[in-house]
């Protein structure tokens, strides 16, 4: 879609008429959400946990609540000397024992899979900490004497990433699993605050989020990255699906070079409707950087467009959130171009209703 067309369509009237729940405002104020999350984690008083007795950490959650766990795993994996896993299932893995620290993360507090793993965590004697806005998780925690950190309600879970990540990230620091990250967090807040001004300025020809949304309009987005940005890759795809109401696909380097790459010689008509997003990071392995350069030329032979993105933050935390924040805005603007309200997820609500009947 041409930039002139986007500017003509992306008016305040059009956005207000579609964005009934004001996701625009939530995105614009994301830095304030992070600041509030830092405050909440800083005020939490936790019972003493013998760090030396913990052999592994499991973060239990689904959807928008689980993604915060993915971000934490990505942020701490090269500093923490015990494994951190994100569990998106009804059941705990068999290795979960009394030496496991289980975080139960459910924004609504009513996620049935997470409630199931919460109950299993109790049965196995795991150390447990809950993060929720209320619901059944809060009630279960209170009745079993489990610490629960309450976060503000009223958001879509996927819009509460500031809470689901930075509260959890703060707890990892408070419990002594990682060192103090106050400087990195403040730098990230500052970066998001600055980007907010750019991305919220719709109709601005320098608004990268709008430009990318135009490239994705009417196309199948395919997101590629190396494993260092795996969580950002996942977030982009999830946001495009939930906010923009489009299917999005993605894969990781170097694994995709050993199988998926061959598929790029497939149906050229299909390929011409693919818009590739390549997420890059300065810390990508040098061989992965080379792989991306070589395969990028292959994509350009077939795809509608290939967009390469790399954040400029000094720390990995900054760069992860800069690219994530850009993706969130891209999904918002693509929703508007698709004439969709970005907030409702009616098919998910339909599924939950049908599940509750059985």
N, C-alpha and C positions, 0 to 999 in steps of 0.2 A: 504494500500500500504506500502511495506517495506521501511525503511529509505534508504537502499542501492539503491533501485529503484528510489526513489525521488532524491537522490544525483546525480545519473547517468543522470536523465532527466532534472534536474534543472540547466542547464548550462547558461552561459552568452549568448551564441549564440542562444539558444532556447528562452530565455526571450526577447532578442532584436528582434528576428524574429516575435514574437507574439505581444509584447507590443509596438505597433507602436506609440502610443501617449505618451509613457513614464509615465504611471501611477506609475511605480517603482520610478521614480525621484520625483513625487509629494508626494508619501507616505514618502520617505526618508527625504524630506525637510519639513514635516508637522509642525515641531516646528518653522520653519521660517515663515510659514503662520500665525501661532498663534501670533508670535511677531508682524507681520505686522498688524494684526487685532487689537491688543492692541494699536498700534500706531494710527491707523485710528480712533478708538473710543475716544482716548485721545485728538485728534485734533478737534473733532466735536464741533461746537458751535450750541446749540439748543435754540429755543425760550423758554421762561419761561413757565412751565406747573405747575399749582397749584395742587400739589400732593394730597391735601386733597379733591379735587373735583373729583378725579378718583375713580370710584367704582369697576372697573374691567379692565383687560387687555386682549386683544385678539391678538394673533400672527397669521396672515393669510399667508398661504403658502402651497405648495405641494412638495412632494418628497424630494429631497436633501435640498431644502430651508426650508421646514417645520421641518426637523429633528433638525435643530439648535434651533427652538422654543421649541421642545420637551426637548432638553437638558437644556434650560433655565428654563422651567417649573419645571423640576426635581431639578435643582440646587437651586431654590428660594422658593419652595413651603412651606418649614418649617420656612422661615424667613419673607416672605411677608404676610401681613394680609388682602389682597384682592385676589380674584381668578384670576388665569392666565389660559387661554384656548388657545389651538392650533386649528385653524379652517382650515380644508382641504376641503372646499366646495365652491360652487358658491355663496352661500348666507350667510349673517351674521346671527347669532342667534338673536332672537327677543329682547333679553335684551341689545343689543348694542345700546347705546344712546350717547348724548353729553357728558356724564360722563364716556365714554369708551375711553381708549387709545388703538388705533389700530396700530399695527406694520404690515406693508405690506412688506413681504419678498419674493422676486422673483429674483433668481440669474440672469436669462436671461432678466427679465423685461417683458417677453411676455407670461407668464403663464395665460391662459384664465380664469381659476377659480379665481386666485388671482386678476386679473384686475377687475373681476366682484365684488368681495368683496371690492376692493378699491373704486369703484364708489358708492357702497352702503354706505360705510363709509363717503364719502363726503356728500351724500344725508341726512344722519342722524346727521351730525354735530359732528362726533366723532373727537377726537384729533388723528392726524395721523402722523406717521413717517415711511419713506420708506427706505428699504435697498435693493440695486440692483446694477447690473453692467451696467445698461442702459435700452434700449428697451422702450416699451410703458409705463411702470411704471414710468420711469424717466421723460418722456414727460408729462404724466398726473400730476405728482408731480410739475413740473416746471410751468405748465399752471395754476395750482390751488394754487400756493404759499405754497406748502407742503414741509417740510424739507425732503431731500433725502440724504442718505449716500451712496456714490459710492464706490464699492469694485472692485478690479481688475477682468477683464474679462478673458476669455480663458480657464477656467476650466470646467470640468463636475460639475454640481451642487452638486452632492454627494461628490465630492472631495474638495469642498469649505467649509467644516464643520468648519474649523478654523475661517473663516470669518463669516459664518452665526450664529455661537454661540458667539464667543468672542466679536464681534462688538455689538451684542445685549446685551450681559452680561455687557459690559462696559456702555451701555446706561442706563441700569437699575441702575447701580451705580451712573452715572452722574446725573440722574434725582432724586436720593435720595430714590429710592424704596428699595434698599438694601445697606449695608455698603460697605466700600472699600475692595476689594478682591485682591489687588495687590500681596500680599504675596502668596496667594493660586494660583493665575495665574502663577506667576514666578516659583513656585514649580512644577506646572503641565508642564510648558515648559521644565524645566530641566529634568523631568522624561521622557517626550516624546523624548527629544534629546538623552538621554541615551539608550532608547529602540530602537531608530532608528538604532543605530549601530549594535544591535543584529539581528533585524528582516530583515534588508537589506542585511545581510551576508548570501546569499543563498548557500546551500551546507554545511553549518555548522551544525554539529550533535546536537548542543545546540539551534538551531533556533526553538523555540516553534511554531511559525507560520507555518513553513514548516511541522513540525511533525503533527500538527492538520489537516492541509490540506490533508495530506496523509490518515488520519483516515476518512475524509469526502469524499474522492475520490470514486465515484461510489455509494454513499449512499445518503439517504434522511436526511439532517440535521434537527434535532429537538432541539430547544433552549429553555431551561427552566431557570427561575429566579424568585425571589420575586419582589414585586412591586417597591422596592427601585432601582432596575436596569432595570425597564421596558423599558426605552429609549435605553439602551445598547442592550437589547434583540431585540428590533425593528431594531436597526441599523445593528446588525449582520445579521438578516434575509434579510434586504434590500440589503446589500452589497453582500451577497451570491447570491441573485437573479440577481442583475445588473452586478456585476463583474464576478462571476463564471459561470453565466448562468445556475443555478440550482434552483429548487423549494426548499424553506426552510420554515419550520413551527416552531411556538413557542407558549408558553403559560406561565402564571404567577401563582405563589403560592400566597395565599393558594387556590385560586379559582379552579385551575385545579384538586385539590384533591377532589372536590365535584361533579365531572362529568367525565372529560377526563380520569382520572386515570383508570377507569373501562375498557377503550378501550385497555389497555395494555395486555388484555387476548385475543386479536384478532388473526388474521391470522399470524401464526408464521413465514411463509415465508416472508411476508411483514415486520414484526418486525425485522427480521434478517438483513434487509437492511437499518435500521435506525441507525444513529450515533447521540447520545445525547450529547449536550453541556450543562452543568449546570454552570450558572454564579452565583457566591456567593459573598457576601459582609459582612464585619465584623459587619456592622450595621443592618443586617437582623434581624428581630424579632426572639427571641429565639425559639418560637414555629415553625416558618418557617424553621429555621436551622434543627430542629428535623424532620420536615416533609421531607425535602430534603434528610436527611440521610436514613430515612426509605424507601422512594420511590426510591431512587437511587439503592437500592438492588433489587427492582422489575424490574427496567429498565435493570439491568445487566443480568437478566434471559433471556431476549429476544433480546436486541439490539446488533448490531455489536460492538459498543464501547460506553462507557460512560466516558466523559472527564469533570472533575471538574476544574473550573478556579476561582481564587480569586486574586485580585490585592493587592499590599502591600502598596499603598500610604497612607500618613497620613490623608489626607482630602478626603471627598467624591468626590470632583472635580477631584483630582488626580486619584482616583480609577476608576471613570467613564471613564476618557479618556485613562487610561492604558488599560482597557478591550476593549474599542472601537478601539483603535489603533491596538491592537492584532487582533481583528476581521477583520479590514480593510486589514491587511497583509495576514491573512488566506484566505480571499476571493481572493486576488491577486494571491497567489500561487496556489490555487485550480483552478483558471482560466487557469494558465499555464499548470497544470496537465491535464486539460480538453481540451488542445490544442485550447484555445480561447484567443482572444484579449480582455482584461478586460474592455476596455473603451467603445466601441460602444454599443448602446442599440437600435438596428435596429428595433425591434418590437414596441418600444415606438415611434420612429420616424414615422413608418408606421401608427400607430394609430393617431398621430397628423396630419399627412398628410390627412388621410381619414376624420378626424373631420373637417379640414379646408375646405374640399370640400362640406360640408353640413351646 
